[in-house]
Amino acid sequence: SENMLALSREKCSRFGLQFDVKREDAEQLSFPDRHFDYVTSVRLFGHLPFDIKVKILRELLRVSRNGVFVSLYMENFLHRMKRKLKKILKPNKAPWFPLTTTECKKLIDHCNGVIISKKHVFPVFSEGVTYYIKNRNLS
């Protein structure tokens, strides 16, 4: 959103940083193939249904030369219970779509990606797993 872009400009200006920002449709980026060295997506994919995850990850892989670092949120029994407890204590209306291990593999395969590495952010406590994914055709 424009508000988020303005906030990022403001926060970075505190450190003397300036950069160009551009509002884009993540499902159809205007950048040419392999435009960026790397692409990063943090805290986005947990809020998207599977079909939109596929479209966006394909686009991120398309515009990257060397791959994508993406946070994916994994579902397991412990995290399901933690999320239910959090809903009781502090209701949050934001949609949440964590992935099972099978769905994660399916997502990456649908995007013609290959996992180079993965790192659990805070094992046991966090659902977040950061993946480094490359386009299978460019690996």
A tleap script that builds the chain and sets N, CA, C and O, in Angstrom:
source leaprc.protein.ff14SB
mol = sequence {
  NSER GLU ASN MET LEU ALA LEU SER ARG GLU
  LYS CYS SER ARG PHE GLY LEU GLN PHE ASP
  VAL LYS ARG GLU ASP ALA GLU GLN LEU SER
  PHE PRO ASP ARG HIE PHE ASP TYR VAL THR
  SER VAL ARG LEU PHE GLY HIE LEU PRO PHE
  ASP ILE LYS VAL LYS ILE LEU ARG GLU LEU
  LEU ARG VAL SER ARG ASN GLY VAL PHE VAL
  SER LEU TYR MET GLU ASN PHE LEU HIE ARG
  MET LYS ARG LYS LEU LYS LYS ILE LEU LYS
  PRO ASN LYS ALA PRO TRP PHE PRO LEU THR
  THR THR GLU CYS LYS LYS LEU ILE ASP HIE
  CYS ASN GLY VAL ILE ILE SER LYS LYS HIE
  VAL PHE PRO VAL PHE SER GLU GLY VAL THR
  TYR TYR ILE LYS ASN ARG ASN LEU CSER
}
set mol.1.N position { 0.834 -1.185 0.000 }
set mol.1.CA position { 0.000 0.000 0.000 }
set mol.1.C position { 0.878 1.249 0.000 }
set mol.1.O position { 2.053 1.206 0.363 }
set mol.2.N position { 0.285 2.340 -0.410 }
set mol.2.CA position { 1.032 3.600 -0.400 }
set mol.2.C position { 1.453 3.980 1.020 }
set mol.2.O position { 2.541 4.518 1.222 }
set mol.3.N position { 0.590 3.700 2.007 }
set mol.3.CA position { 0.941 4.008 3.398 }
set mol.3.C position { 2.166 3.231 3.854 }
set mol.3.O position { 3.028 3.778 4.541 }
set mol.4.N position { 2.247 1.971 3.481 }
set mol.4.CA position { 3.400 1.157 3.861 }
set mol.4.C position { 4.674 1.664 3.182 }
set mol.4.O position { 5.743 1.683 3.792 }
set mol.5.N position { 4.556 2.069 1.935 }
set mol.5.CA position { 5.723 2.601 1.222 }
set mol.5.C position { 6.197 3.903 1.861 }
set mol.5.O position { 7.400 4.115 2.017 }
set mol.6.N position { 5.264 4.773 2.228 }
set mol.6.CA position { 5.626 6.029 2.886 }
set mol.6.C position { 6.309 5.758 4.223 }
set mol.6.O position { 7.286 6.422 4.566 }
set mol.7.N position { 5.807 4.802 4.966 }
set mol.7.CA position { 6.407 4.448 6.250 }
set mol.7.C position { 7.825 3.909 6.064 }
set mol.7.O position { 8.720 4.237 6.844 }
set mol.8.N position { 8.031 3.092 5.044 }
set mol.8.CA position { 9.375 2.560 4.806 }
set mol.8.C position { 10.346 3.675 4.422 }
set mol.8.O position { 11.498 3.669 4.855 }
set mol.9.N position { 9.890 4.628 3.616 }
set mol.9.CA position { 10.740 5.778 3.266 }
set mol.9.C position { 11.123 6.558 4.519 }
set mol.9.O position { 12.280 6.933 4.710 }
set mol.10.N position { 10.124 6.792 5.367 }
set mol.10.CA position { 10.364 7.551 6.601 }
set mol.10.C position { 11.369 6.835 7.503 }
set mol.10.O position { 12.321 7.447 7.987 }
set mol.11.N position { 11.155 5.545 7.724 }
set mol.11.CA position { 12.045 4.799 8.621 }
set mol.11.C position { 13.473 4.746 8.078 }
set mol.11.O position { 14.427 4.898 8.841 }
set mol.12.N position { 13.628 4.536 6.795 }
set mol.12.CA position { 14.964 4.461 6.216 }
set mol.12.C position { 15.648 5.823 6.194 }
set mol.12.O position { 16.872 5.903 6.294 }
set mol.13.N position { 14.870 6.893 6.063 }
set mol.13.CA position { 15.465 8.232 6.034 }
set mol.13.C position { 16.116 8.569 7.374 }
set mol.13.O position { 17.049 9.371 7.424 }
set mol.14.N position { 15.634 7.966 8.452 }
set mol.14.CA position { 16.245 8.172 9.775 }
set mol.14.C position { 17.702 7.734 9.785 }
set mol.14.O position { 18.504 8.236 10.573 }
set mol.15.N position { 18.038 6.802 8.913 }
set mol.15.CA position { 19.406 6.287 8.836 }
set mol.15.C position { 20.163 6.883 7.651 }
set mol.15.O position { 21.258 6.432 7.314 }
set mol.16.N position { 19.573 7.895 7.027 }
set mol.16.CA position { 20.215 8.526 5.883 }
set mol.16.C position { 20.128 7.706 4.612 }
set mol.16.O position { 20.878 7.947 3.666 }
set mol.17.N position { 19.224 6.741 4.576 }
set mol.17.CA position { 19.086 5.880 3.404 }
set mol.17.C position { 17.994 6.414 2.485 }
set mol.17.O position { 16.942 6.857 2.945 }
set mol.18.N position { 18.250 6.369 1.216 }
set mol.18.CA position { 17.244 6.723 0.229 }
set mol.18.C position { 17.187 5.597 -0.799 }
set mol.18.O position { 18.212 5.015 -1.154 }
set mol.19.N position { 16.014 5.306 -1.258 }
set mol.19.CA position { 15.855 4.259 -2.266 }
set mol.19.C position { 14.565 4.498 -3.023 }
set mol.19.O position { 13.664 5.191 -2.551 }
set mol.20.N position { 14.497 3.925 -4.176 }
set mol.20.CA position { 13.278 4.023 -4.969 }
set mol.20.C position { 12.302 2.957 -4.502 }
set mol.20.O position { 12.690 1.822 -4.224 }
set mol.21.N position { 11.058 3.324 -4.420 }
set mol.21.CA position { 10.007 2.358 -4.110 }
set mol.21.C position { 8.966 2.444 -5.217 }
set mol.21.O position { 8.742 3.498 -5.812 }
set mol.22.N position { 8.352 1.325 -5.467 }
set mol.22.CA position { 7.367 1.270 -6.536 }
set mol.22.C position { 6.265 0.309 -6.109 }
set mol.22.O position { 6.534 -0.818 -5.695 }
set mol.23.N position { 5.056 0.755 -6.212 }
set mol.23.CA position { 3.921 -0.110 -5.893 }
set mol.23.C position { 3.703 -1.051 -7.071 }
set mol.23.O position { 3.614 -0.612 -8.218 }
set mol.24.N position { 3.620 -2.338 -6.786 }
set mol.24.CA position { 3.505 -3.364 -7.831 }
set mol.24.C position { 2.413 -4.368 -7.476 }
set mol.24.O position { 2.008 -4.483 -6.319 }
set mol.25.N position { 1.955 -5.074 -8.466 }
set mol.25.CA position { 1.074 -6.220 -8.283 }
set mol.25.C position { 1.990 -7.440 -8.210 }
set mol.25.O position { 2.599 -7.818 -9.211 }
set mol.26.N position { 2.088 -8.045 -7.057 }
set mol.26.CA position { 3.032 -9.150 -6.852 }
set mol.26.C position { 2.737 -10.350 -7.753 }
set mol.26.O position { 3.616 -11.182 -7.979 }
set mol.27.N position { 1.517 -10.447 -8.268 }
set mol.27.CA position { 1.181 -11.559 -9.156 }
set mol.27.C position { 1.600 -11.288 -10.600 }
set mol.27.O position { 1.656 -12.212 -11.412 }
set mol.28.N position { 1.891 -10.033 -10.924 }
set mol.28.CA position { 2.319 -9.662 -12.282 }
set mol.28.C position { 3.279 -8.484 -12.182 }
set mol.28.O position { 2.905 -7.342 -12.448 }
set mol.29.N position { 4.511 -8.771 -11.801 }
set mol.29.CA position { 5.502 -7.714 -11.644 }
set mol.29.C position { 5.892 -7.135 -13.000 }
set mol.29.O position { 5.931 -7.849 -14.003 }
set mol.30.N position { 6.175 -5.857 -13.019 }
set mol.30.CA position { 6.507 -5.182 -14.279 }
set mol.30.C position { 7.978 -5.322 -14.661 }
set mol.30.O position { 8.380 -4.867 -15.731 }
set mol.31.N position { 8.775 -5.934 -13.816 }
set mol.31.CA position { 10.206 -6.059 -14.066 }
set mol.31.C position { 10.496 -7.173 -15.069 }
set mol.31.O position { 9.765 -8.162 -15.125 }
set mol.32.N position { 11.560 -7.019 -15.862 }
set mol.32.CA position { 11.916 -8.076 -16.811 }
set mol.32.C position { 12.483 -9.304 -16.093 }
set mol.32.O position { 12.857 -9.235 -14.922 }
set mol.33.N position { 12.538 -10.416 -16.807 }
set mol.33.CA position { 13.118 -11.639 -16.262 }
set mol.33.C position { 14.532 -11.373 -15.747 }
set mol.33.O position { 15.303 -10.633 -16.359 }
set mol.34.N position { 14.858 -11.995 -14.603 }
set mol.34.CA position { 16.201 -11.943 -14.013 }
set mol.34.C position { 16.694 -10.520 -13.746 }
set mol.34.O position { 17.890 -10.249 -13.857 }
set mol.35.N position { 15.803 -9.633 -13.403 }
set mol.35.CA position { 16.129 -8.221 -13.193 }
set mol.35.C position { 16.935 -7.982 -11.904 }
set mol.35.O position { 17.815 -7.121 -11.876 }
set mol.36.N position { 16.638 -8.735 -10.850 }
set mol.36.CA position { 17.282 -8.536 -9.547 }
set mol.36.C position { 18.255 -9.674 -9.262 }
set mol.36.O position { 18.066 -10.798 -9.727 }
set mol.37.N position { 19.293 -9.371 -8.494 }
set mol.37.CA position { 20.218 -10.428 -8.076 }
set mol.37.C position { 19.487 -11.445 -7.200 }
set mol.37.O position { 19.537 -12.647 -7.458 }
set mol.38.N position { 18.820 -10.960 -6.179 }
set mol.38.CA position { 18.050 -11.792 -5.253 }
set mol.38.C position { 16.736 -11.082 -4.943 }
set mol.38.O position { 16.617 -9.868 -5.108 }
set mol.39.N position { 15.761 -11.854 -4.496 }
set mol.39.CA position { 14.484 -11.309 -4.054 }
set mol.39.C position { 14.194 -11.887 -2.671 }
set mol.39.O position { 14.481 -13.053 -2.399 }
set mol.40.N position { 13.625 -11.060 -1.810 }
set mol.40.CA position { 13.294 -11.481 -0.454 }
set mol.40.C position { 11.826 -11.198 -0.168 }
set mol.40.O position { 11.302 -10.146 -0.533 }
set mol.41.N position { 11.175 -12.144 0.484 }
set mol.41.CA position { 9.801 -11.943 0.929 }
set mol.41.C position { 9.694 -12.450 2.362 }
set mol.41.O position { 9.935 -13.625 2.638 }
set mol.42.N position { 9.331 -11.554 3.263 }
set mol.42.CA position { 9.227 -11.895 4.676 }
set mol.42.C position { 7.824 -11.554 5.166 }
set mol.42.O position { 7.318 -10.462 4.906 }
set mol.43.N position { 7.211 -12.471 5.860 }
set mol.43.CA position { 5.923 -12.275 6.521 }
set mol.43.C position { 4.766 -11.983 5.578 }
set mol.43.O position { 3.812 -11.307 5.964 }
set mol.44.N position { 4.835 -12.471 4.371 }
set mol.44.CA position { 3.737 -12.277 3.420 }
set mol.44.C position { 2.979 -13.574 3.180 }
set mol.44.O position { 1.750 -13.597 3.248 }
set mol.45.N position { 3.694 -14.639 2.903 }
set mol.45.CA position { 3.076 -15.856 2.395 }
set mol.45.C position { 2.128 -16.531 3.383 }
set mol.45.O position { 1.258 -17.292 2.960 }
set mol.46.N position { 2.264 -16.282 4.658 }
set mol.46.CA position { 1.346 -16.869 5.632 }
set mol.46.C position { -0.070 -16.333 5.505 }
set mol.46.O position { -1.018 -16.951 5.989 }
set mol.47.N position { -0.215 -15.181 4.854 }
set mol.47.CA position { -1.529 -14.538 4.737 }
set mol.47.C position { -2.216 -14.810 3.402 }
set mol.47.O position { -3.271 -14.244 3.116 }
set mol.48.N position { -1.621 -15.670 2.593 }
set mol.48.CA position { -2.133 -15.898 1.240 }
set mol.48.C position { -2.597 -17.335 1.049 }
set mol.48.O position { -1.944 -18.263 1.524 }
set mol.49.N position { -3.719 -17.529 0.358 }
set mol.49.CA position { -4.125 -18.894 0.030 }
set mol.49.C position { -3.139 -19.509 -0.977 }
set mol.49.O position { -2.382 -18.795 -1.634 }
set mol.50.N position { -3.161 -20.811 -1.082 }
set mol.50.CA position { -2.172 -21.554 -1.860 }
set mol.50.C position { -2.045 -21.065 -3.300 }
set mol.50.O position { -0.929 -20.863 -3.778 }
set mol.51.N position { -3.171 -20.870 -4.007 }
set mol.51.CA position { -3.093 -20.483 -5.421 }
set mol.51.C position { -2.408 -19.132 -5.617 }
set mol.51.O position { -1.727 -18.925 -6.622 }
set mol.52.N position { -2.579 -18.223 -4.679 }
set mol.52.CA position { -1.911 -16.916 -4.783 }
set mol.52.C position { -0.431 -17.065 -4.433 }
set mol.52.O position { 0.418 -16.408 -5.036 }
set mol.53.N position { -0.120 -17.918 -3.467 }
set mol.53.CA position { 1.288 -18.193 -3.149 }
set mol.53.C position { 2.028 -18.652 -4.407 }
set mol.53.O position { 3.140 -18.201 -4.682 }
set mol.54.N position { 1.403 -19.546 -5.159 }
set mol.54.CA position { 2.022 -20.076 -6.383 }
set mol.54.C position { 2.298 -18.940 -7.363 }
set mol.54.O position { 3.408 -18.830 -7.883 }
set mol.55.N position { 1.310 -18.103 -7.621 }
set mol.55.CA position { 1.476 -17.014 -8.592 }
set mol.55.C position { 2.605 -16.075 -8.177 }
set mol.55.O position { 3.436 -15.693 -9.002 }
set mol.56.N position { 2.631 -15.709 -6.912 }
set mol.56.CA position { 3.638 -14.748 -6.453 }
set mol.56.C position { 5.020 -15.362 -6.434 }
set mol.56.O position { 5.981 -14.723 -6.863 }
set mol.57.N position { 5.148 -16.593 -5.945 }
set mol.57.CA position { 6.478 -17.215 -5.921 }
set mol.57.C position { 7.017 -17.396 -7.339 }
set mol.57.O position { 8.213 -17.216 -7.568 }
set mol.58.N position { 6.165 -17.747 -8.285 }
set mol.58.CA position { 6.601 -17.835 -9.695 }
set mol.58.C position { 7.172 -16.498 -10.173 }
set mol.58.O position { 8.218 -16.448 -10.819 }
set mol.59.N position { 6.468 -15.428 -9.846 }
set mol.59.CA position { 6.921 -14.099 -10.260 }
set mol.59.C position { 8.251 -13.740 -9.601 }
set mol.59.O position { 9.150 -13.214 -10.257 }
set mol.60.N position { 8.376 -14.024 -8.309 }
set mol.60.CA position { 9.625 -13.707 -7.614 }
set mol.60.C position { 10.786 -14.486 -8.213 }
set mol.60.O position { 11.877 -13.940 -8.381 }
set mol.61.N position { 10.566 -15.748 -8.536 }
set mol.61.CA position { 11.622 -16.554 -9.171 }
set mol.61.C position { 11.930 -16.032 -10.570 }
set mol.61.O position { 13.081 -16.058 -11.007 }
set mol.62.N position { 10.919 -15.566 -11.259 }
set mol.62.CA position { 11.125 -15.057 -12.622 }
set mol.62.C position { 12.018 -13.823 -12.637 }
set mol.62.O position { 12.890 -13.700 -13.497 }
set mol.63.N position { 11.808 -12.912 -11.696 }
set mol.63.CA position { 12.561 -11.654 -11.724 }
set mol.63.C position { 13.918 -11.743 -11.017 }
set mol.63.O position { 14.656 -10.759 -10.970 }
set mol.64.N position { 14.245 -12.901 -10.475 }
set mol.64.CA position { 15.504 -13.071 -9.752 }
set mol.64.C position { 16.532 -13.848 -10.572 }
set mol.64.O position { 16.203 -14.847 -11.211 }
set mol.65.N position { 17.774 -13.380 -10.547 }
set mol.65.CA position { 18.880 -14.109 -11.196 }
set mol.65.C position { 19.357 -15.281 -10.339 }
set mol.65.O position { 19.631 -16.369 -10.847 }
set mol.66.N position { 19.449 -15.038 -9.041 }
set mol.66.CA position { 20.113 -15.990 -8.152 }
set mol.66.C position { 19.205 -16.672 -7.141 }
set mol.66.O position { 19.663 -17.520 -6.376 }
set mol.67.N position { 17.945 -16.321 -7.126 }
set mol.67.CA position { 17.032 -17.010 -6.233 }
set mol.67.C position { 16.264 -16.099 -5.302 }
set mol.67.O position { 16.434 -14.880 -5.298 }
set mol.68.N position { 15.420 -16.725 -4.520 }
set mol.68.CA position { 14.487 -16.037 -3.629 }
set mol.68.C position { 14.685 -16.552 -2.210 }
set mol.68.O position { 14.795 -17.756 -1.979 }
set mol.69.N position { 14.728 -15.623 -1.272 }
set mol.69.CA position { 14.687 -15.953 0.153 }
set mol.69.C position { 13.261 -15.654 0.586 }
set mol.69.O position { 12.816 -14.508 0.513 }
set mol.70.N position { 12.546 -16.668 1.035 }
set mol.70.CA position { 11.134 -16.498 1.354 }
set mol.70.C position { 10.810 -17.172 2.683 }
set mol.70.O position { 11.236 -18.295 2.952 }
set mol.71.N position { 10.047 -16.458 3.505 }
set mol.71.CA position { 9.565 -17.033 4.763 }
set mol.71.C position { 8.257 -17.746 4.478 }
set mol.71.O position { 7.303 -17.148 3.980 }
set mol.72.N position { 8.225 -19.016 4.798 }
set mol.72.CA position { 6.995 -19.796 4.699 }
set mol.72.C position { 6.630 -20.243 6.097 }
set mol.72.O position { 7.500 -20.467 6.938 }
set mol.73.N position { 5.365 -20.369 6.335 }
set mol.73.CA position { 4.894 -20.725 7.662 }
set mol.73.C position { 4.340 -22.137 7.628 }
set mol.73.O position { 3.414 -22.451 6.880 }
set mol.74.N position { 4.936 -22.980 8.463 }
set mol.74.CA position { 4.635 -24.401 8.456 }
set mol.74.C position { 3.657 -24.744 9.572 }
set mol.74.O position { 3.683 -24.174 10.663 }
set mol.75.N position { 2.808 -25.685 9.254 }
set mol.75.CA position { 1.797 -26.118 10.209 }
set mol.75.C position { 2.188 -27.473 10.785 }
set mol.75.O position { 2.623 -28.368 10.061 }
set mol.76.N position { 2.029 -27.609 12.082 }
set mol.76.CA position { 2.133 -28.908 12.734 }
set mol.76.C position { 1.215 -28.873 13.959 }
set mol.76.O position { 0.578 -27.859 14.244 }
set mol.77.N position { 1.160 -29.960 14.652 }
set mol.77.CA position { 0.233 -30.063 15.779 }
set mol.77.C position { 0.484 -28.978 16.822 }
set mol.77.O position { -0.460 -28.325 17.268 }
set mol.78.N position { 1.728 -28.778 17.212 }
set mol.78.CA position { 2.059 -27.799 18.243 }
set mol.78.C position { 1.652 -26.388 17.818 }
set mol.78.O position { 1.091 -25.637 18.616 }
set mol.79.N position { 1.932 -26.030 16.574 }
set mol.79.CA position { 1.589 -24.693 16.102 }
set mol.79.C position { 0.075 -24.504 15.959 }
set mol.79.O position { -0.438 -23.408 16.186 }
set mol.80.N position { -0.638 -25.567 15.584 }
set mol.80.CA position { -2.107 -25.469 15.523 }
set mol.80.C position { -2.670 -25.174 16.912 }
set mol.80.O position { -3.549 -24.325 17.062 }
set mol.81.N position { -2.164 -25.875 17.924 }
set mol.81.CA position { -2.637 -25.659 19.293 }
set mol.81.C position { -2.277 -24.252 19.773 }
set mol.81.O position { -3.093 -23.584 20.407 }
set mol.82.N position { -1.056 -23.804 19.472 }
set mol.82.CA position { -0.623 -22.462 19.863 }
set mol.82.C position { -1.517 -21.402 19.211 }
set mol.82.O position { -1.897 -20.423 19.853 }
set mol.83.N position { -1.847 -21.601 17.943 }
set mol.83.CA position { -2.679 -20.639 17.217 }
set mol.83.C position { -4.101 -20.609 17.801 }
set mol.83.O position { -4.699 -19.540 17.919 }
set mol.84.N position { -4.632 -21.767 18.161 }
set mol.84.CA position { -5.971 -21.801 18.775 }
set mol.84.C position { -5.979 -21.049 20.102 }
set mol.84.O position { -6.914 -20.303 20.392 }
set mol.85.N position { -4.947 -21.245 20.896 }
set mol.85.CA position { -4.841 -20.546 22.173 }
set mol.85.C position { -4.727 -19.038 21.949 }
set mol.85.O position { -5.356 -18.255 22.662 }
set mol.86.N position { -3.935 -18.634 20.973 }
set mol.86.CA position { -3.782 -17.207 20.673 }
set mol.86.C position { -5.113 -16.594 20.233 }
set mol.86.O position { -5.408 -15.450 20.577 }
set mol.87.N position { -5.914 -17.343 19.478 }
set mol.87.CA position { -7.221 -16.835 19.036 }
set mol.87.C position { -8.140 -16.579 20.225 }
set mol.87.O position { -8.913 -15.621 20.236 }
set mol.88.N position { -8.042 -17.443 21.217 }
set mol.88.CA position { -8.874 -17.275 22.415 }
set mol.88.C position { -8.412 -16.049 23.202 }
set mol.88.O position { -9.232 -15.241 23.637 }
set mol.89.N position { -7.103 -15.914 23.380 }
set mol.89.CA position { -6.549 -14.832 24.185 }
set mol.89.C position { -6.565 -13.479 23.479 }
set mol.89.O position { -6.800 -12.444 24.103 }
set mol.90.N position { -6.314 -13.502 22.175 }
set mol.90.CA position { -6.236 -12.243 21.421 }
set mol.90.C position { -6.738 -12.494 20.005 }
set mol.90.O position { -5.957 -12.840 19.119 }
set mol.91.N position { -8.028 -12.321 19.793 }
set mol.91.CA position { -8.580 -12.571 18.456 }
set mol.91.C position { -7.904 -11.699 17.393 }
set mol.91.O position { -7.658 -10.510 17.596 }
set mol.92.N position { -7.618 -12.322 16.277 }
set mol.92.CA position { -7.003 -11.640 15.145 }
set mol.92.C position { -7.775 -12.055 13.902 }
set mol.92.O position { -7.911 -13.244 13.616 }
set mol.93.N position { -8.275 -11.082 13.172 }
set mol.93.CA position { -9.110 -11.394 12.019 }
set mol.93.C position { -8.309 -11.589 10.732 }
set mol.93.O position { -8.877 -11.908 9.687 }
set mol.94.N position { -7.007 -11.401 10.805 }
set mol.94.CA position { -6.186 -11.564 9.607 }
set mol.94.C position { -6.219 -13.030 9.161 }
set mol.94.O position { -6.130 -13.932 9.994 }
set mol.95.N position { -6.344 -13.265 7.864 }
set mol.95.CA position { -6.338 -14.652 7.388 }
set mol.95.C position { -4.965 -15.279 7.605 }
set mol.95.O position { -3.942 -14.594 7.574 }
set mol.96.N position { -4.959 -16.575 7.822 }
set mol.96.CA position { -3.701 -17.264 8.077 }
set mol.96.C position { -3.715 -18.601 7.353 }
set mol.96.O position { -4.619 -19.411 7.555 }
set mol.97.N position { -2.704 -18.837 6.502 }
set mol.97.CA position { -2.654 -20.038 5.686 }
set mol.97.C position { -1.285 -20.709 5.781 }
set mol.97.O position { -0.506 -20.657 4.829 }
set mol.98.N position { -0.983 -21.337 6.918 }
set mol.98.CA position { 0.284 -22.057 6.999 }
set mol.98.C position { 0.256 -23.289 6.093 }
set mol.98.O position { -0.809 -23.729 5.660 }
set mol.99.N position { 1.422 -23.831 5.817 }
set mol.99.CA position { 1.553 -24.980 4.913 }
set mol.99.C position { 1.955 -26.231 5.674 }
set mol.99.O position { 2.693 -26.165 6.656 }
set mol.100.N position { 1.468 -27.356 5.217 }
set mol.100.CA position { 2.025 -28.623 5.679 }
set mol.100.C position { 3.311 -28.862 4.889 }
set mol.100.O position { 3.559 -28.179 3.896 }
set mol.101.N position { 4.110 -29.801 5.308 }
set mol.101.CA position { 5.340 -30.127 4.578 }
set mol.101.C position { 5.020 -30.539 3.150 }
set mol.101.O position { 5.728 -30.153 2.220 }
set mol.102.N position { 3.972 -31.311 2.970 }
set mol.102.CA position { 3.560 -31.747 1.626 }
set mol.102.C position { 3.153 -30.556 0.765 }
set mol.102.O position { 3.537 -30.473 -0.402 }
set mol.103.N position { 2.376 -29.631 1.335 }
set mol.103.CA position { 1.958 -28.444 0.587 }
set mol.103.C position { 3.153 -27.560 0.216 }
set mol.103.O position { 3.187 -26.974 -0.866 }
set mol.104.N position { 4.123 -27.472 1.114 }
set mol.104.CA position { 5.316 -26.671 0.845 }
set mol.104.C position { 6.074 -27.240 -0.352 }
set mol.104.O position { 6.473 -26.495 -1.247 }
set mol.105.N position { 6.271 -28.537 -0.370 }
set mol.105.CA position { 6.948 -29.179 -1.506 }
set mol.105.C position { 6.156 -28.977 -2.793 }
set mol.105.O position { 6.729 -28.726 -3.854 }
set mol.106.N position { 4.835 -29.088 -2.689 }
set mol.106.CA position { 3.962 -28.896 -3.850 }
set mol.106.C position { 4.069 -27.455 -4.364 }
set mol.106.O position { 4.149 -27.228 -5.572 }
set mol.107.N position { 4.070 -26.489 -3.449 }
set mol.107.CA position { 4.200 -25.075 -3.828 }
set mol.107.C position { 5.491 -24.840 -4.613 }
set mol.107.O position { 5.472 -24.251 -5.693 }
set mol.108.N position { 6.581 -25.293 -4.073 }
set mol.108.CA position { 7.884 -25.066 -4.711 }
set mol.108.C position { 7.957 -25.800 -6.034 }
set mol.108.O position { 8.507 -25.271 -7.000 }
set mol.109.N position { 7.417 -27.002 -6.100 }
set mol.109.CA position { 7.404 -27.763 -7.352 }
set mol.109.C position { 6.539 -27.068 -8.409 }
set mol.109.O position { 6.932 -26.997 -9.574 }
set mol.110.N position { 5.366 -26.557 -8.019 }
set mol.110.CA position { 4.470 -25.846 -8.953 }
set mol.110.C position { 5.133 -24.607 -9.546 }
set mol.110.O position { 4.779 -24.158 -10.636 }
set mol.111.N position { 6.100 -24.063 -8.810 }
set mol.111.CA position { 6.779 -22.841 -9.249 }
set mol.111.C position { 8.077 -23.141 -9.976 }
set mol.111.O position { 8.851 -22.235 -10.285 }
set mol.112.N position { 8.312 -24.430 -10.249 }
set mol.112.CA position { 9.543 -24.854 -10.912 }
set mol.112.C position { 10.768 -24.453 -10.103 }
set mol.112.O position { 11.807 -24.090 -10.654 }
set mol.113.N position { 10.624 -24.527 -8.788 }
set mol.113.CA position { 11.714 -24.155 -7.897 }
set mol.113.C position { 12.422 -25.362 -7.325 }
set mol.113.O position { 11.919 -26.485 -7.353 }
set mol.114.N position { 13.599 -25.095 -6.808 }
set mol.114.CA position { 14.367 -26.118 -6.108 }
set mol.114.C position { 14.893 -25.481 -4.820 }
set mol.114.O position { 15.395 -24.357 -4.831 }
set mol.115.N position { 14.772 -26.213 -3.718 }
set mol.115.CA position { 15.228 -25.699 -2.427 }
set mol.115.C position { 16.747 -25.826 -2.368 }
set mol.115.O position { 17.296 -26.916 -2.528 }
set mol.116.N position { 17.414 -24.707 -2.138 }
set mol.116.CA position { 18.859 -24.702 -1.962 }
set mol.116.C position { 19.187 -24.890 -0.483 }
set mol.116.O position { 20.092 -25.648 -0.133 }
set mol.117.N position { 18.454 -24.200 0.374 }
set mol.117.CA position { 18.634 -24.375 1.817 }
set mol.117.C position { 17.365 -23.925 2.531 }
set mol.117.O position { 16.520 -23.230 1.968 }
set mol.118.N position { 17.262 -24.341 3.777 }
set mol.118.CA position { 16.149 -23.883 4.608 }
set mol.118.C position { 16.643 -23.742 6.034 }
set mol.118.O position { 17.496 -24.499 6.496 }
set mol.119.N position { 16.090 -22.761 6.716 }
set mol.119.CA position { 16.491 -22.493 8.095 }
set mol.119.C position { 15.248 -22.200 8.914 }
set mol.119.O position { 14.455 -21.319 8.579 }
set mol.120.N position { 15.093 -22.954 9.992 }
set mol.120.CA position { 13.995 -22.689 10.916 }
set mol.120.C position { 14.350 -21.443 11.721 }
set mol.120.O position { 15.439 -21.349 12.286 }
set mol.121.N position { 13.432 -20.496 11.767 }
set mol.121.CA position { 13.689 -19.226 12.435 }
set mol.121.C position { 13.918 -19.449 13.928 }
set mol.121.O position { 14.996 -19.138 14.435 }
set mol.122.N position { 12.947 -19.969 14.624 }
set mol.122.CA position { 13.067 -20.365 16.023 }
set mol.122.C position { 12.384 -21.717 16.161 }
set mol.122.O position { 11.189 -21.782 16.450 }
set mol.123.N position { 13.133 -22.799 15.956 }
set mol.123.CA position { 12.505 -24.120 16.004 }
set mol.123.C position { 11.634 -24.276 17.248 }
set mol.123.O position { 11.954 -23.743 18.311 }
set mol.124.N position { 10.570 -24.986 17.110 }
set mol.124.CA position { 9.559 -25.283 18.127 }
set mol.124.C position { 8.662 -24.066 18.392 }
set mol.124.O position { 7.441 -24.215 18.419 }
set mol.125.N position { 9.225 -22.877 18.587 }
set mol.125.CA position { 8.443 -21.703 18.951 }
set mol.125.C position { 7.804 -21.014 17.750 }
set mol.125.O position { 6.705 -20.471 17.865 }
set mol.126.N position { 8.462 -21.029 16.622 }
set mol.126.CA position { 7.984 -20.268 15.472 }
set mol.126.C position { 7.583 -21.190 14.335 }
set mol.126.O position { 8.193 -22.235 14.114 }
set mol.127.N position { 6.546 -20.782 13.622 }
set mol.127.CA position { 6.107 -21.499 12.430 }
set mol.127.C position { 6.980 -21.157 11.232 }
set mol.127.O position { 6.948 -21.852 10.216 }
set mol.128.N position { 7.758 -20.088 11.349 }
set mol.128.CA position { 8.518 -19.579 10.214 }
set mol.128.C position { 9.717 -20.427 9.839 }
set mol.128.O position { 10.510 -20.844 10.683 }
set mol.129.N position { 9.819 -20.666 8.541 }
set mol.129.CA position { 10.981 -21.336 7.961 }
set mol.129.C position { 11.405 -20.491 6.767 }
set mol.129.O position { 10.596 -20.196 5.887 }
set mol.130.N position { 12.681 -20.101 6.740 }
set mol.130.CA position { 13.179 -19.318 5.618 }
set mol.130.C position { 13.816 -20.259 4.612 }
set mol.130.O position { 14.729 -21.018 4.936 }
set mol.131.N position { 13.321 -20.195 3.396 }
set mol.131.CA position { 13.820 -21.030 2.308 }
set mol.131.C position { 14.611 -20.172 1.333 }
set mol.131.O position { 14.244 -19.033 1.045 }
set mol.132.N position { 15.693 -20.734 0.835 }
set mol.132.CA position { 16.410 -20.149 -0.283 }
set mol.132.C position { 16.062 -21.050 -1.466 }
set mol.132.O position { 16.435 -22.223 -1.497 }
set mol.133.N position { 15.347 -20.490 -2.432 }
set mol.133.CA position { 14.813 -21.255 -3.557 }
set mol.133.C position { 15.352 -20.658 -4.855 }
set mol.133.O position { 15.401 -19.440 -5.027 }
set mol.134.N position { 15.750 -21.535 -5.750 }
set mol.134.CA position { 16.182 -21.091 -7.088 }
set mol.134.C position { 15.249 -21.691 -8.128 }
set mol.134.O position { 14.597 -22.709 -7.898 }
set mol.135.N position { 15.206 -21.036 -9.267 }
set mol.135.CA position { 14.461 -21.554 -10.403 }
set mol.135.C position { 15.178 -22.820 -10.886 }
set mol.135.O position { 16.380 -22.783 -11.149 }
set mol.136.N position { 14.465 -23.920 -11.003 }
set mol.136.CA position { 15.055 -25.199 -11.408 }
set mol.136.C position { 15.792 -25.081 -12.736 }
set mol.136.O position { 16.824 -25.724 -12.929 }
set mol.137.N position { 15.276 -24.272 -13.649 }
set mol.137.CA position { 15.889 -24.133 -14.957 }
set mol.137.C position { 17.176 -23.307 -14.937 }
set mol.137.O position { 17.961 -23.357 -15.883 }
set mol.138.N position { 17.392 -22.550 -13.861 }
set mol.138.CA position { 18.580 -21.685 -13.785 }
set mol.138.C position { 19.606 -22.203 -12.798 }
set mol.138.O position { 20.686 -21.624 -12.679 }
set mol.139.N position { 19.300 -23.283 -12.083 }
set mol.139.CA position { 20.204 -23.811 -11.059 }
set mol.139.C position { 21.475 -24.373 -11.671 }
set mol.139.O position { 22.345 -24.858 -10.948 }
savepdb mol mol.pdb
quit
